[in-house]
């Protein structure tokens, strides 16, 4: 029973990770499957191939793809419970279990893709609409990075070596580099 529980966990984690990666999303926050025996790993690979095949079938059928996308838009614990109650109302089968794992993986990939692209879009819009003019009037990122880094280190490390000052400097430089990346992407897209 414990082995089946671990296999189930690994199969779901692997399926979700595969679906997310197939969408081109890097998701290092997803839990890693736990180590298993070589025999179990081989079976996991075979099951993952079955799930990928089912997922490809769903992707080819626009009706099913649209349903998965819509489910991802409203997915919460209650809607998930209603879904599984309906799926297994007339009995449990291997096909239903494997398809459910596939649908969950595809839904998670859709949710992550929409969430990440939404936040990136909001950030880019905000920079373009509210900060880009100010940044450009001060010489732009490329001309300002060295003075920003020097200012940050002199201010944060010149008089104090506290952990708070260190973290402030790290956050500031990270923000400056992120802003530079965003402006670079904006200019590249224009």
N, C-alpha and C positions, 0 to 999 in steps of 0.2 A: 504494500500500500504506500509506504513512504517513497519507494522508488517511482511508483506511478505519479505521486504528487510532484516529485521533483521533475519528472519527465514532462508533465503537464505544464508546470511553471516554465521550464526551458522552451517548450514548444510555443507557448504563447509569447514569451519574450523574444524568441527568435523570429516568429512571424511578424510581430509588431516592428522589430528592428528592420527586417527585410523590407516590409512595406514602406516604412519611413525612408530607408535608403533608396528604394526604387523611385521615390518621389524626388530624390536628389537633396534630401534634407539631412544635415549632420545633427544627430541627437545624442551627444555623449552622456546626457543625463539619464538615458534609459538604462535600466539595470541589465547587467550581463547575465547570461545563462550560467548556471553552476556546472562545474566539471562533472562528467559522467563517464561510465565505462566506454570502451571503444565500440562495443556492440550497441549500446544506447545512443551513442553519437551517430552511428551509421543509420539507425532507425530514425533519429531526429532529422538527419539530412534527407531521408526518403520522405518523411512526413512534410518537411518544409517544401520539397518539390511538389507534392500533392497540393499544398496550400497555394503555392505560386501558380500552379496550373489553374486552380479554381479562380484565383485572383485575376489571371489573364482572361478567363472566360467572362468574368464580371466586367472587366474593362472593355471587352469587345461588344457587350450588350448594353447599349446606352440606357435602356430601361432600368437595368440593375445598377449600373454605375450611378445614375441619377438618384436612385433610392438610397444608395450608400452615402452619397454626398448630402442628401437631405437629412438622413439619420445623423450624420456627423454634425450637422448644424443645430440639432436639438438634443444631442446626446448628453444625458446626465444619468445618475444612478437609477432614477425611476423609469426613464424611457428605456434604459438597458434592461431593467427587470421586466417591463412589459414585453419587450422584444423576445427575451428568452422564454418567458411564459408562453407566448404564442408559438414560438418555434418548436418547443418541446411539449405542447399541449396534447398531441396525439402519440407521443412516445419519443424515446431517445434512439438515435441512430448515429453511426460513425460519420455518415455524410453530413448530418446536421451539425455535429460537433465541429468537424473540420471547417465547414462553411462558416460557422459562427466565429471561429478563430480568425478566418480570413477577413470577414466583414469587420470585426473589431480592429484588426491591424490596418485595414484600409481607412476606417473611420478615424483612427488616431493619426494616421499620416495626413489625412485631409485637414483635421483640426489643427495639427502642428503647422502645416503649410499655410493655412489661412491665418493663423495667429501670428506666425513669424512674419509673413509677407505684410500683414496688416500693420504691425508695429514698425517694420522697416519703412513702409509707405508713409505712415504718420510722421515718423522722424524726418524722412527726406522732405516731406511737404513742409514741416515746421521750419527746417533749416532753410529751405528755398524761400519760403514766404516771410520769415521773421528774422533770420540771422545772416543770410548770405550777403545782403547789402552791407551790413555792419562789418562782416569779416573782410569783404573786398575793400572797403574804405580804409581798412587798417593794414593793407598790404597783402591780404590773403594768407592762407595757411602756410604755404611754402616759404614765404618771406618772413613769417612770424614764428615758426616752430622753434628756432634756436633761442630767440629771446623769451619765448614762453617757457621753455625748459629751464633756461638760466634763471628767470624770475622765480619759478616754482622752487628750484633747488635752493637758491639764495634765501628766499623767504622762509621755506619750511625747514631747511637744514642748517642755515647759517647760525641761528641763535639757539636752536633747540634740537635735540635728537630724540624727542619723545615718540612713542609709537603712533600717537595721534597725528603728529606732524608728518611722519613717514607715510601713513596711509593717505593723508590729504594730498601729498605730493604724487603718490602713485595714482590716486583717483584723478587728479588734475591732468597728469600726463596721459593717462588712458583716455580721458575725455577729449583731450586735444588731438590725440592720434585718431580716435573714432571720428571726430569732427572732420579731420583732414581726409579720412577715407570717404566720408559721406560727400564732402565737397568734390573730391576727385571723381566719385561715381556720378555726381550731378553733372559735372563738366564733361565727363566722358559720354553721358547719355544725351547731352545737348548737341 
